Amino acid sequence: EVQLVESGGGLVQPGGSLRLSCAASGFTFSIYDMIWVRQAPGKGLEWVSYINSVGVIITYADSVKGRFTISRDNAKNTLYLQMNSLQPEDTALYYCATGDYAYWGQGTQVTVSS
């Protein structure tokens, strides 16, 4: 069974940091490109970041560039998103997914508020 399980979300003050993790199982993680996508309350899905299967091609949405860092550890079947300088507009449900959008996690909530 394919599973993507996100963790690491929570409540953080503006300017704070969080590190999201996405544990993959049930498929060959190391051959899949991966993405992070978020959905803010009352809004549609927003693509956040992409990393290719070997971690050498990385792209970010303009809204997070310079603040967020995507990475992966293929030996641990885990995808990461380091989020720094968080702002209230980063409040959203964050999902990891395969790059072809075939598999999705259940999401982890990030709330940025004072």
C-alpha positions in Angstrom: 0.0 0.0 0.0 1.3 3.4 -1.0 1.6 5.8 1.9 2.8 9.4 2.3 2.6 10.6 5.9 3.4 14.2 6.6 4.4 15.4 10.1 6.0 18.5 11.7 3.2 21.0 11.4 2.0 23.1 14.2 1.4 26.6 15.5 4.3 29.1 15.2 4.8 32.8 15.7 5.5 35.0 12.7 9.2 34.9 11.9 9.5 31.4 13.3 10.5 28.1 11.7 9.2 24.6 11.1 10.5 21.5 9.4 8.0 19.3 7.7 8.7 15.7 7.0 7.0 13.3 4.6 7.6 9.6 5.1 7.0 7.4 2.1 6.3 3.7 1.9 4.8 1.2 -0.5 6.6 2.4 -3.6 10.1 3.1 -4.9 10.6 6.6 -3.4 14.0 7.1 -4.9 12.8 7.1 -8.5 10.0 9.6 -8.0 10.2 13.4 -8.3 8.4 14.9 -5.3 6.5 18.1 -4.5 5.0 20.1 -1.7 1.6 21.7 -2.2 -0.4 23.8 0.3 -4.0 24.9 0.7 -4.8 28.0 2.7 -8.2 28.3 4.3 -10.9 29.0 1.7 -8.4 28.9 -1.2 -7.3 26.5 -3.8 -4.2 24.3 -4.0 -0.9 26.2 -4.4 2.2 24.4 -5.6 5.1 25.2 -3.2 8.3 23.3 -4.2 9.6 20.6 -6.4 12.6 18.3 -6.2 13.7 15.7 -8.7 14.3 12.1 -7.8 18.0 12.6 -7.0 17.7 16.0 -5.5 19.7 18.0 -7.9 16.8 19.9 -9.6 14.9 22.1 -7.2 12.3 24.8 -7.8 10.2 27.0 -5.6 7.1 29.2 -5.9 8.0 32.9 -5.8 6.0 33.2 -2.6 8.4 31.0 -0.6 11.7 31.4 -2.5 14.5 32.3 -0.1 12.6 31.2 2.9 11.8 27.5 2.3 14.2 24.7 1.5 13.1 21.3 0.1 15.3 18.3 0.5 15.1 14.5 0.5 16.9 11.5 1.9 16.3 8.6 -0.4 18.0 6.2 2.1 15.3 7.1 4.6 12.4 7.4 2.0 11.7 10.8 3.4 11.0 14.3 1.9 11.5 17.5 3.9 10.5 21.1 3.8 12.4 23.5 6.0 10.4 26.6 6.4 12.0 29.8 7.9 10.7 33.3 8.3 7.2 32.1 8.4 4.4 34.6 7.9 0.6 34.5 8.5 0.1 34.0 4.8 1.9 30.7 5.0 -0.9 29.3 7.1 -2.2 26.3 5.2 -2.6 22.6 5.1 0.7 21.3 3.6 0.7 18.1 1.5 3.5 16.1 0.0 2.9 14.3 -3.3 4.7 12.5 -6.0 5.7 14.7 -8.9 3.1 13.1 -11.2 0.4 13.9 -8.6 -0.4 10.2 -8.4 0.1 9.8 -4.7 -0.7 12.3 -1.9 -0.4 12.5 1.8 -3.1 13.5 4.2 -1.6 16.8 5.0 -0.1 18.6 8.0 -1.5 21.9 9.3 0.8 24.9 9.6 -0.6 27.9 11.4 1.4 31.1 11.7 -0.1 33.5 14.3 0.9 35.6 17.2 
